[in-house]
């Protein structure tokens, strides 16, 4: 029996860049190396047509967090600038890419179940808002047969300690009932803001769901997202049963690692209008010849690291590492996972960041009155 590969199969392997395997081995005793071919397919470049628009997943917003600190959430404009200018960043390996692919596989499986249950309406619904130059894709729309209205659904999955802490509230003293990831909240805010064409077809959709699935033990959980003024305004974040999610006011007493008595307040500034404003700012920055200001810390300044540790927002392990090695990049995870860190911080943690105004704002903690002024003006109180 002729064991030679067909011309089509050989062309497929050549297209994948299959240069690590000796084709003669396939005519001998070596089994077909499906693992290597699968990895190469996963890592092969893909052509994806672009509409030239920005994406809802690139959302960001400047807020004041639960501890009164001005903080950026979401995508870093400097990172997006590097990407738009064609800078070469770190590449993902096959394992990392496969982990990301899990999300799509899970989403497909869930949609099959929703179809069988009779609640499926539509999936992968494209949305485009030319007035903002923004586009996105809703994972699914299902139908609530009890209240007779459609529901927008965003599917997310994950695993591990941080995922369990954020989503399920394990050892989470700030949000014991869990809290959806802030980046995903902004993504869903866009869907709610732009949902009128969907409602014209399927009926009124008063809220959206973020549906989480734990890859490790298959637990699921949902959160309800609304906009305060229906199509605009502040994000309203609720538990799956419809109860409002608020930070634990007794956080300092509940968390034995918190060393100071901190006033805890709901975060301020997460509104649809402010997210839209950031996109308008991003478009201008992408036209610049020079990169915009840095927005996340590769290494925290000493005073910020001390405060985060005292608030139990920086673990003792990382704090000890911070103090034991001044060259250690103990900072924002956004920098840790950014593919353009070497371009952004060319001298590593010794890079001068003194002129990056967004970073300097985070060195302050504001009172309620100062927070109101900052949200309105974007300026810190004069000392």
DRENDO-693202 format. One record per residue (C-alpha): residue number from 1; residue in three letters; chain; x, y, z. Coordinates in steps of 0.2 Angstrom, whole numbers, plus 2048, in hexadecimal, padded with zeros to 3 digits. Layout:
<rs>
+-----+------+-----+-----+-----+-----+
! seq ! type ! mol !  xx !  yy !  zz !
+-----+------+-----+-----+-----+-----+
! NUM !  ALA !   A !   X !   Y !   Z !
...
+-----+------+-----+-----+-----+-----+
</rs>
This chain:
<rs>
+-----+------+-----+-----+-----+-----+
! seq ! type ! mol !  xx !  yy !  zz !
+-----+------+-----+-----+-----+-----+
!   1 !  UNK !   A ! 800 ! 800 ! 800 !
!   2 !  UNK !   A ! 807 ! 811 ! 7FB !
!   3 !  UNK !   A ! 809 ! 81C ! 80B !
!   4 !  UNK !   A ! 80F ! 82B ! 802 !
!   5 !  UNK !   A ! 805 ! 83B ! 806 !
!   6 !  UNK !   A ! 7FA ! 842 ! 7F8 !
!   7 !  UNK !   A ! 7FF ! 852 ! 7EF !
!   8 !  UNK !   A ! 7F1 ! 85B ! 7F8 !
!   9 !  UNK !   A ! 7F7 ! 856 ! 809 !
!  10 !  UNK !   A ! 809 ! 85A ! 805 !
!  11 !  UNK !   A ! 803 ! 86B ! 7FF !
!  12 !  UNK !   A ! 7FA ! 86D ! 80F !
!  13 !  UNK !   A ! 80A ! 86A ! 81A !
!  14 !  UNK !   A ! 814 ! 875 ! 80F !
!  15 !  UNK !   A ! 808 ! 883 ! 811 !
!  16 !  UNK !   A ! 809 ! 881 ! 824 !
!  17 !  UNK !   A ! 81C ! 882 ! 823 !
!  18 !  UNK !   A ! 81F ! 870 ! 827 !
!  19 !  UNK !   A ! 832 ! 871 ! 827 !
!  20 !  UNK !   A ! 835 ! 867 ! 837 !
!  21 !  UNK !   A ! 82F ! 857 ! 831 !
!  22 !  UNK !   A ! 838 ! 84C ! 824 !
!  23 !  UNK !   A ! 82B ! 847 ! 817 !
!  24 !  UNK !   A ! 834 ! 836 ! 815 !
!  25 !  UNK !   A ! 82F ! 832 ! 827 !
!  26 !  UNK !   A ! 81D ! 830 ! 821 !
!  27 !  UNK !   A ! 822 ! 822 ! 816 !
!  28 !  UNK !   A ! 82B ! 819 ! 824 !
!  29 !  UNK !   A ! 826 ! 815 ! 836 !
!  30 !  UNK !   A ! 823 ! 827 ! 83D !
!  31 !  UNK !   A ! 810 ! 829 ! 841 !
!  32 !  UNK !   A ! 808 ! 839 ! 83A !
!  33 !  UNK !   A ! 80D ! 848 ! 845 !
!  34 !  UNK !   A ! 7FC ! 84F ! 847 !
!  35 !  UNK !   A ! 801 ! 859 ! 856 !
!  36 !  UNK !   A ! 80E ! 862 ! 84C !
!  37 !  UNK !   A ! 803 ! 866 ! 83E !
!  38 !  UNK !   A ! 7F5 ! 86C ! 849 !
!  39 !  UNK !   A ! 801 ! 878 ! 852 !
!  40 !  UNK !   A ! 807 ! 87F ! 842 !
!  41 !  UNK !   A ! 7F6 ! 881 ! 83B !
!  42 !  UNK !   A ! 7F1 ! 88B ! 84B !
!  43 !  UNK !   A ! 800 ! 896 ! 849 !
!  44 !  UNK !   A ! 7FF ! 898 ! 837 !
!  45 !  UNK !   A ! 7FB ! 8AA ! 831 !
!  46 !  UNK !   A ! 7E9 ! 8AE ! 82D !
!  47 !  UNK !   A ! 7E2 ! 8BB ! 821 !
!  48 !  UNK !   A ! 7D4 ! 8C4 ! 829 !
!  49 !  UNK !   A ! 7CB ! 8D2 ! 820 !
!  50 !  UNK !   A ! 7CA ! 8E2 ! 829 !
!  51 !  UNK !   A ! 7BC ! 8EE ! 829 !
!  52 !  UNK !   A ! 7C9 ! 8FC ! 82E !
!  53 !  UNK !   A ! 7BE ! 8FF ! 83D !
!  54 !  UNK !   A ! 7C3 ! 8FE ! 850 !
!  55 !  UNK !   A ! 7BD ! 8EF ! 85A !
!  56 !  UNK !   A ! 7B2 ! 8EF ! 86A !
!  57 !  UNK !   A ! 7BF ! 8E4 ! 872 !
!  58 !  UNK !   A ! 7CB ! 8F3 ! 871 !
!  59 !  UNK !   A ! 7C1 ! 8FC ! 87D !
!  60 !  UNK !   A ! 7C8 ! 906 ! 88C !
!  61 !  UNK !   A ! 7C3 ! 913 ! 899 !
!  62 !  UNK !   A ! 7CA ! 91D ! 8A6 !
!  63 !  UNK !   A ! 7C1 ! 91A ! 8B7 !
!  64 !  UNK !   A ! 7C4 ! 91D ! 8C9 !
!  65 !  UNK !   A ! 7C5 ! 90C ! 8D1 !
!  66 !  UNK !   A ! 7BD ! 905 ! 8E2 !
!  67 !  UNK !   A ! 7CC ! 90C ! 8EC !
!  68 !  UNK !   A ! 7CB ! 91E ! 8E4 !
!  69 !  UNK !   A ! 7D9 ! 91C ! 8D8 !
!  70 !  UNK !   A ! 7D8 ! 923 ! 8C6 !
!  71 !  UNK !   A ! 7DB ! 913 ! 8BB !
!  72 !  UNK !   A ! 7DB ! 90F ! 8A9 !
!  73 !  UNK !   A ! 7D1 ! 8FF ! 8A5 !
!  74 !  UNK !   A ! 7D1 ! 8F6 ! 894 !
!  75 !  UNK !   A ! 7DD ! 8F7 ! 885 !
!  76 !  UNK !   A ! 7EC ! 901 ! 885 !
!  77 !  UNK !   A ! 7ED ! 90E ! 877 !
!  78 !  UNK !   A ! 800 ! 90D ! 876 !
!  79 !  UNK !   A ! 7FE ! 8FA ! 873 !
!  80 !  UNK !   A ! 7F1 ! 8FD ! 865 !
!  81 !  UNK !   A ! 7FD ! 90A ! 85E !
!  82 !  UNK !   A ! 80B ! 8FE ! 85C !
!  83 !  UNK !   A ! 800 ! 8F1 ! 855 !
!  84 !  UNK !   A ! 7F9 ! 8FD ! 848 !
!  85 !  UNK !   A ! 80A ! 903 ! 843 !
!  86 !  UNK !   A ! 810 ! 8F1 ! 83F !
!  87 !  UNK !   A ! 81C ! 8EF ! 84D !
!  88 !  UNK !   A ! 822 ! 8DD ! 850 !
!  89 !  UNK !   A ! 81C ! 8D6 ! 860 !
!  90 !  UNK !   A ! 81E ! 8C6 ! 86A !
!  91 !  UNK !   A ! 816 ! 8B7 ! 861 !
!  92 !  UNK !   A ! 80A ! 8AB ! 86A !
!  93 !  UNK !   A ! 80F ! 898 ! 86B !
!  94 !  UNK !   A ! 803 ! 88A ! 866 !
!  95 !  UNK !   A ! 7FE ! 886 ! 878 !
!  96 !  UNK !   A ! 7F9 ! 898 ! 87B !
!  97 !  UNK !   A ! 7F0 ! 89A ! 86B !
!  98 !  UNK !   A ! 7E6 ! 889 ! 86F !
!  99 !  UNK !   A ! 7E1 ! 890 ! 880 !
! 100 !  UNK !   A ! 7DA ! 89F ! 877 !
! 101 !  UNK !   A ! 7D1 ! 894 ! 86A !
! 102 !  UNK !   A ! 7C8 ! 88B ! 879 !
! 103 !  UNK !   A ! 7BD ! 89A ! 87A !
! 104 !  UNK !   A ! 7B6 ! 898 ! 869 !
! 105 !  UNK !   A ! 7B4 ! 885 ! 86B !
! 106 !  UNK !   A ! 7AA ! 888 ! 87B !
! 107 !  UNK !   A ! 7A0 ! 895 ! 873 !
! 108 !  UNK !   A ! 79B ! 88A ! 864 !
! 109 !  UNK !   A ! 796 ! 87B ! 870 !
! 110 !  UNK !   A ! 78B ! 887 ! 87A !
! 111 !  UNK !   A ! 782 ! 88D ! 86B !
! 112 !  UNK !   A ! 77E ! 87B ! 866 !
! 113 !  UNK !   A ! 777 ! 878 ! 877 !
! 114 !  UNK !   A ! 76D ! 888 ! 876 !
! 115 !  UNK !   A ! 766 ! 883 ! 865 !
! 116 !  UNK !   A ! 761 ! 872 ! 86D !
! 117 !  UNK !   A ! 758 ! 87B ! 87B !
! 118 !  UNK !   A ! 74E ! 886 ! 86F !
! 119 !  UNK !   A ! 754 ! 897 ! 875 !
! 120 !  UNK !   A ! 761 ! 89A ! 867 !
! 121 !  UNK !   A ! 75E ! 8A9 ! 85D !
! 122 !  UNK !   A ! 76E ! 8AE ! 854 !
! 123 !  UNK !   A ! 781 ! 8AD ! 856 !
! 124 !  UNK !   A ! 790 ! 8B7 ! 851 !
! 125 !  UNK !   A ! 786 ! 8C7 ! 84D !
! 126 !  UNK !   A ! 790 ! 8D5 ! 845 !
! 127 !  UNK !   A ! 78E ! 8E6 ! 84B !
! 128 !  UNK !   A ! 795 ! 8F6 ! 843 !
! 129 !  UNK !   A ! 794 ! 908 ! 849 !
! 130 !  UNK !   A ! 79B ! 913 ! 83C !
! 131 !  UNK !   A ! 798 ! 923 ! 846 !
! 132 !  UNK !   A ! 7A5 ! 91C ! 852 !
! 133 !  UNK !   A ! 7AF ! 912 ! 845 !
! 134 !  UNK !   A ! 7AD ! 903 ! 851 !
! 135 !  UNK !   A ! 7A7 ! 8F1 ! 84D !
! 136 !  UNK !   A ! 7A5 ! 8E1 ! 857 !
! 137 !  UNK !   A ! 79C ! 8D0 ! 857 !
! 138 !  UNK !   A ! 78F ! 8CA ! 864 !
! 139 !  UNK !   A ! 792 ! 8B8 ! 869 !
! 140 !  UNK !   A ! 780 ! 8B3 ! 86A !
! 141 !  UNK !   A ! 76E ! 8B9 ! 86C !
! 142 !  UNK !   A ! 762 ! 8AD ! 875 !
! 143 !  UNK !   A ! 750 ! 8AF ! 87A !
! 144 !  UNK !   A ! 748 ! 8B0 ! 88B !
! 145 !  UNK !   A ! 738 ! 8A6 ! 889 !
! 146 !  UNK !   A ! 731 ! 8AC ! 899 !
! 147 !  UNK !   A ! 733 ! 8BF ! 896 !
! 148 !  UNK !   A ! 732 ! 8BE ! 883 !
! 149 !  UNK !   A ! 741 ! 8C8 ! 87F !
! 150 !  UNK !   A ! 752 ! 8C4 ! 877 !
! 151 !  UNK !   A ! 762 ! 8C5 ! 882 !
! 152 !  UNK !   A ! 774 ! 8C9 ! 87B !
! 153 !  UNK !   A ! 781 ! 8BD ! 881 !
! 154 !  UNK !   A ! 794 ! 8BF ! 882 !
! 155 !  UNK !   A ! 79D ! 8AE ! 886 !
! 156 !  UNK !   A ! 7AD ! 8AE ! 890 !
! 157 !  UNK !   A ! 7B7 ! 89F ! 897 !
! 158 !  UNK !   A ! 7C6 ! 89D ! 8A2 !
! 159 !  UNK !   A ! 7CF ! 894 ! 8B0 !
! 160 !  UNK !   A ! 7DA ! 895 ! 8BE !
! 161 !  UNK !   A ! 7DC ! 89F ! 8CF !
! 162 !  UNK !   A ! 7D9 ! 8B1 ! 8C8 !
! 163 !  UNK !   A ! 7CB ! 8AB ! 8BD !
! 164 !  UNK !   A ! 7C2 ! 8A3 ! 8CC !
! 165 !  UNK !   A ! 7C6 ! 8B2 ! 8D7 !
! 166 !  UNK !   A ! 7BF ! 8BF ! 8CA !
! 167 !  UNK !   A ! 7B0 ! 8B5 ! 8C4 !
! 168 !  UNK !   A ! 7AB ! 8AA ! 8D2 !
! 169 !  UNK !   A ! 7B0 ! 8B5 ! 8E0 !
! 170 !  UNK !   A ! 7BC ! 8A8 ! 8E8 !
! 171 !  UNK !   A ! 7C7 ! 8B1 ! 8F5 !
! 172 !  UNK !   A ! 7C1 ! 8C1 ! 8ED !
! 173 !  UNK !   A ! 7BE ! 8CD ! 8FC !
! 174 !  UNK !   A ! 7BA ! 8DC ! 8F1 !
! 175 !  UNK !   A ! 7AC ! 8D3 ! 8E7 !
! 176 !  UNK !   A ! 7A7 ! 8C3 ! 8F0 !
! 177 !  UNK !   A ! 79A ! 8BF ! 8E3 !
! 178 !  UNK !   A ! 7A6 ! 8C1 ! 8D5 !
! 179 !  UNK !   A ! 7A8 ! 8CE ! 8C8 !
! 180 !  UNK !   A ! 7A9 ! 8CD ! 8B5 !
! 181 !  UNK !   A ! 7B9 ! 8D3 ! 8AD !
! 182 !  UNK !   A ! 7B8 ! 8E5 ! 8A9 !
! 183 !  UNK !   A ! 7BE ! 8E4 ! 897 !
! 184 !  UNK !   A ! 7AF ! 8D8 ! 893 !
! 185 !  UNK !   A ! 7A3 ! 8E4 ! 89C !
! 186 !  UNK !   A ! 7A9 ! 8F2 ! 890 !
! 187 !  UNK !   A ! 7A7 ! 8E6 ! 881 !
! 188 !  UNK !   A ! 795 ! 8E2 ! 886 !
! 189 !  UNK !   A ! 791 ! 8F5 ! 889 !
! 190 !  UNK !   A ! 794 ! 8F7 ! 877 !
! 191 !  UNK !   A ! 788 ! 8EA ! 872 !
! 192 !  UNK !   A ! 77B ! 8F2 ! 87D !
! 193 !  UNK !   A ! 77E ! 903 ! 876 !
! 194 !  UNK !   A ! 77D ! 8FD ! 864 !
! 195 !  UNK !   A ! 76E ! 8F0 ! 866 !
! 196 !  UNK !   A ! 760 ! 8FA ! 85E !
! 197 !  UNK !   A ! 761 ! 8F1 ! 84D !
! 198 !  UNK !   A ! 761 ! 8E0 ! 856 !
! 199 !  UNK !   A ! 752 ! 8E6 ! 860 !
! 200 !  UNK !   A ! 749 ! 8EB ! 850 !
! 201 !  UNK !   A ! 74A ! 8D9 ! 84A !
! 202 !  UNK !   A ! 749 ! 8CF ! 85A !
! 203 !  UNK !   A ! 740 ! 8DA ! 867 !
! 204 !  UNK !   A ! 746 ! 8E4 ! 876 !
! 205 !  UNK !   A ! 756 ! 8DE ! 87E !
! 206 !  UNK !   A ! 757 ! 8E7 ! 88F !
! 207 !  UNK !   A ! 768 ! 8DF ! 895 !
! 208 !  UNK !   A ! 776 ! 8D4 ! 890 !
! 209 !  UNK !   A ! 77E ! 8C5 ! 898 !
! 210 !  UNK !   A ! 791 ! 8C1 ! 89A !
! 211 !  UNK !   A ! 791 ! 8AE ! 89B !
! 212 !  UNK !   A ! 7A0 ! 8A6 ! 8A3 !
! 213 !  UNK !   A ! 7A6 ! 894 ! 8A2 !
! 214 !  UNK !   A ! 7B4 ! 88D ! 8AD !
! 215 !  UNK !   A ! 7BF ! 882 ! 8A2 !
! 216 !  UNK !   A ! 7C6 ! 878 ! 8B1 !
! 217 !  UNK !   A ! 7B6 ! 872 ! 8B9 !
! 218 !  UNK !   A ! 7A8 ! 878 ! 8AD !
! 219 !  UNK !   A ! 79F ! 883 ! 8B9 !
! 220 !  UNK !   A ! 795 ! 891 ! 8B1 !
! 221 !  UNK !   A ! 790 ! 8A2 ! 8B7 !
! 222 !  UNK !   A ! 787 ! 8B1 ! 8AF !
! 223 !  UNK !   A ! 787 ! 8C4 ! 8B2 !
! 224 !  UNK !   A ! 77B ! 8D1 ! 8AD !
! 225 !  UNK !   A ! 780 ! 8E1 ! 8A5 !
! 226 !  UNK !   A ! 775 ! 8F0 ! 8A1 !
! 227 !  UNK !   A ! 778 ! 902 ! 89D !
! 228 !  UNK !   A ! 771 ! 90F ! 8A9 !
! 229 !  UNK !   A ! 767 ! 919 ! 89C !
! 230 !  UNK !   A ! 763 ! 909 ! 892 !
! 231 !  UNK !   A ! 76E ! 90D ! 883 !
! 232 !  UNK !   A ! 77B ! 918 ! 88B !
! 233 !  UNK !   A ! 781 ! 91E ! 89C !
! 234 !  UNK !   A ! 78A ! 914 ! 8AA !
! 235 !  UNK !   A ! 78D ! 901 ! 8AA !
! 236 !  UNK !   A ! 781 ! 8F8 ! 8B6 !
! 237 !  UNK !   A ! 788 ! 8E7 ! 8BB !
! 238 !  UNK !   A ! 77E ! 8DA ! 8C3 !
! 239 !  UNK !   A ! 77F ! 8C8 ! 8C9 !
! 240 !  UNK !   A ! 776 ! 8BB ! 8C0 !
! 241 !  UNK !   A ! 767 ! 8BC ! 8CB !
! 242 !  UNK !   A ! 765 ! 8CF ! 8C7 !
! 243 !  UNK !   A ! 76D ! 8D6 ! 8D7 !
! 244 !  UNK !   A ! 778 ! 8E5 ! 8D5 !
! 245 !  UNK !   A ! 78B ! 8E1 ! 8D8 !
! 246 !  UNK !   A ! 794 ! 8ED ! 8E3 !
! 247 !  UNK !   A ! 7A5 ! 8EC ! 8EB !
! 248 !  UNK !   A ! 7A6 ! 8E6 ! 8FD !
! 249 !  UNK !   A ! 7A6 ! 8F6 ! 909 !
! 250 !  UNK !   A ! 7AE ! 8EB ! 916 !
! 251 !  UNK !   A ! 7BC ! 8E6 ! 90B !
! 252 !  UNK !   A ! 7CA ! 8EC ! 917 !
! 253 !  UNK !   A ! 7C2 ! 8E2 ! 925 !
! 254 !  UNK !   A ! 7BF ! 8D2 ! 91B !
! 255 !  UNK !   A ! 7D0 ! 8D1 ! 913 !
! 256 !  UNK !   A ! 7DD ! 8CD ! 920 !
! 257 !  UNK !   A ! 7EB ! 8D2 ! 914 !
! 258 !  UNK !   A ! 7E4 ! 8E4 ! 913 !
! 259 !  UNK !   A ! 7EF ! 8EF ! 91E !
! 260 !  UNK !   A ! 7E6 ! 8FF ! 91D !
! 261 !  UNK !   A ! 7D4 ! 904 ! 920 !
! 262 !  UNK !   A ! 7CE ! 908 ! 90E !
! 263 !  UNK !   A ! 7BE ! 911 ! 909 !
! 264 !  UNK !   A ! 7B6 ! 906 ! 8FC !
! 265 !  UNK !   A ! 7AB ! 90E ! 8EF !
! 266 !  UNK !   A ! 7A3 ! 908 ! 8DF !
! 267 !  UNK !   A ! 7AE ! 90C ! 8D0 !
! 268 !  UNK !   A ! 7AA ! 91C ! 8C7 !
! 269 !  UNK !   A ! 7AB ! 921 ! 8B5 !
! 270 !  UNK !   A ! 7A7 ! 911 ! 8AB !
! 271 !  UNK !   A ! 79A ! 919 ! 89F !
! 272 !  UNK !   A ! 796 ! 916 ! 88D !
! 273 !  UNK !   A ! 79A ! 928 ! 889 !
! 274 !  UNK !   A ! 7AC ! 927 ! 891 !
! 275 !  UNK !   A ! 7AF ! 917 ! 887 !
! 276 !  UNK !   A ! 7AA ! 91F ! 877 !
! 277 !  UNK !   A ! 7B5 ! 92E ! 87B !
! 278 !  UNK !   A ! 7C4 ! 923 ! 87D !
! 279 !  UNK !   A ! 7C1 ! 91B ! 86C !
! 280 !  UNK !   A ! 7C1 ! 92D ! 864 !
! 281 !  UNK !   A ! 7D1 ! 930 ! 86D !
! 282 !  UNK !   A ! 7D9 ! 920 ! 867 !
! 283 !  UNK !   A ! 7D5 ! 924 ! 855 !
! 284 !  UNK !   A ! 7DF ! 934 ! 857 !
! 285 !  UNK !   A ! 7ED ! 92B ! 85F !
! 286 !  UNK !   A ! 7EF ! 91E ! 851 !
! 287 !  UNK !   A ! 7F2 ! 92C ! 845 !
! 288 !  UNK !   A ! 801 ! 933 ! 84F !
! 289 !  UNK !   A ! 813 ! 92F ! 849 !
! 290 !  UNK !   A ! 819 ! 92C ! 85B !
! 291 !  UNK !   A ! 811 ! 920 ! 868 !
! 292 !  UNK !   A ! 805 ! 927 ! 874 !
! 293 !  UNK !   A ! 809 ! 928 ! 887 !
! 294 !  UNK !   A ! 80B ! 918 ! 891 !
! 295 !  UNK !   A ! 7FB ! 913 ! 89A !
! 296 !  UNK !   A ! 801 ! 904 ! 8A4 !
! 297 !  UNK !   A ! 80F ! 900 ! 8B0 !
! 298 !  UNK !   A ! 81D ! 8F4 ! 8AC !
! 299 !  UNK !   A ! 823 ! 8F6 ! 8BD !
! 300 !  UNK !   A ! 819 ! 8FF ! 8CB !
! 301 !  UNK !   A ! 821 ! 90F ! 8D3 !
! 302 !  UNK !   A ! 825 ! 90B ! 8E5 !
! 303 !  UNK !   A ! 817 ! 916 ! 8EC !
! 304 !  UNK !   A ! 80A ! 90D ! 8E2 !
! 305 !  UNK !   A ! 811 ! 8FC ! 8E5 !
! 306 !  UNK !   A ! 811 ! 900 ! 8F8 !
! 307 !  UNK !   A ! 7FF ! 906 ! 8F7 !
! 308 !  UNK !   A ! 7F9 ! 8F7 ! 8ED !
! 309 !  UNK !   A ! 801 ! 8EB ! 8F9 !
! 310 !  UNK !   A ! 7F9 ! 8F4 ! 908 !
! 311 !  UNK !   A ! 7E8 ! 8F3 ! 900 !
! 312 !  UNK !   A ! 7EB ! 8E0 ! 8FC !
! 313 !  UNK !   A ! 7EA ! 8E3 ! 8EA !
! 314 !  UNK !   A ! 7FC ! 8DD ! 8E7 !
! 315 !  UNK !   A ! 801 ! 8CC ! 8EE !
! 316 !  UNK !   A ! 80F ! 8CA ! 8FB !
! 317 !  UNK !   A ! 818 ! 8BF ! 8EF !
! 318 !  UNK !   A ! 818 ! 8CD ! 8E1 !
! 319 !  UNK !   A ! 81C ! 8DA ! 8EE !
! 320 !  UNK !   A ! 82B ! 8D1 ! 8F5 !
! 321 !  UNK !   A ! 831 ! 8CE ! 8E3 !
! 322 !  UNK !   A ! 82F ! 8E1 ! 8E0 !
! 323 !  UNK !   A ! 839 ! 8E5 ! 8EF !
! 324 !  UNK !   A ! 847 ! 8D8 ! 8EC !
! 325 !  UNK !   A ! 84B ! 8DC ! 8DA !
! 326 !  UNK !   A ! 849 ! 8EE ! 8D3 !
! 327 !  UNK !   A ! 84A ! 8E7 ! 8C1 !
! 328 !  UNK !   A ! 83B ! 8DC ! 8C3 !
! 329 !  UNK !   A ! 82C ! 8E1 ! 8B9 !
! 330 !  UNK !   A ! 81F ! 8E0 ! 8C6 !
! 331 !  UNK !   A ! 811 ! 8EB ! 8BF !
! 332 !  UNK !   A ! 801 ! 8EA ! 8B5 !
! 333 !  UNK !   A ! 7FD ! 8D9 ! 8AD !
! 334 !  UNK !   A ! 7F8 ! 8E3 ! 89D !
! 335 !  UNK !   A ! 80B ! 8E7 ! 89B !
! 336 !  UNK !   A ! 810 ! 8D5 ! 8A0 !
! 337 !  UNK !   A ! 806 ! 8CE ! 892 !
! 338 !  UNK !   A ! 808 ! 8DB ! 885 !
! 339 !  UNK !   A ! 812 ! 8D6 ! 875 !
! 340 !  UNK !   A ! 81A ! 8E7 ! 873 !
! 341 !  UNK !   A ! 822 ! 8E9 ! 884 !
! 342 !  UNK !   A ! 833 ! 8EA ! 87D !
! 343 !  UNK !   A ! 82E ! 8F8 ! 872 !
! 344 !  UNK !   A ! 824 ! 901 ! 87F !
! 345 !  UNK !   A ! 831 ! 8FF ! 88D !
! 346 !  UNK !   A ! 842 ! 8FF ! 883 !
! 347 !  UNK !   A ! 84C ! 900 ! 893 !
! 348 !  UNK !   A ! 841 ! 8F4 ! 89D !
! 349 !  UNK !   A ! 83C ! 8FA ! 8AE !
! 350 !  UNK !   A ! 849 ! 908 ! 8AD !
! 351 !  UNK !   A ! 83F ! 911 ! 89F !
! 352 !  UNK !   A ! 83B ! 923 ! 8A4 !
! 353 !  UNK !   A ! 828 ! 924 ! 8A6 !
! 354 !  UNK !   A ! 828 ! 935 ! 8AF !
! 355 !  UNK !   A ! 81F ! 93E ! 8A1 !
! 356 !  UNK !   A ! 811 ! 931 ! 89E !
! 357 !  UNK !   A ! 803 ! 93A ! 8A6 !
! 358 !  UNK !   A ! 7F7 ! 92B ! 8A6 !
! 359 !  UNK !   A ! 803 ! 922 ! 8B1 !
! 360 !  UNK !   A ! 805 ! 931 ! 8BD !
! 361 !  UNK !   A ! 7F2 ! 932 ! 8C0 !
! 362 !  UNK !   A ! 7F3 ! 921 ! 8C8 !
! 363 !  UNK !   A ! 7FE ! 926 ! 8D6 !
! 364 !  UNK !   A ! 7EF ! 92F ! 8DE !
! 365 !  UNK !   A ! 7E0 ! 929 ! 8E8 !
! 366 !  UNK !   A ! 7D1 ! 935 ! 8E8 !
! 367 !  UNK !   A ! 7C3 ! 939 ! 8F4 !
! 368 !  UNK !   A ! 7B1 ! 938 ! 8EE !
! 369 !  UNK !   A ! 7B1 ! 94B ! 8EB !
! 370 !  UNK !   A ! 7C1 ! 94A ! 8E1 !
! 371 !  UNK !   A ! 7BB ! 93B ! 8D8 !
! 372 !  UNK !   A ! 7AC ! 945 ! 8D1 !
! 373 !  UNK !   A ! 7B7 ! 953 ! 8CB !
! 374 !  UNK !   A ! 7C3 ! 947 ! 8C3 !
! 375 !  UNK !   A ! 7B5 ! 93D ! 8BA !
! 376 !  UNK !   A ! 7AE ! 94E ! 8B3 !
! 377 !  UNK !   A ! 7BE ! 956 ! 8AF !
! 378 !  UNK !   A ! 7CB ! 949 ! 8AD !
! 379 !  UNK !   A ! 7D7 ! 953 ! 8B8 !
! 380 !  UNK !   A ! 7DE ! 94F ! 8C9 !
! 381 !  UNK !   A ! 7DB ! 95B ! 8D7 !
! 382 !  UNK !   A ! 7E8 ! 968 ! 8DA !
! 383 !  UNK !   A ! 7F3 ! 965 ! 8E9 !
+-----+------+-----+-----+-----+-----+
</rs>
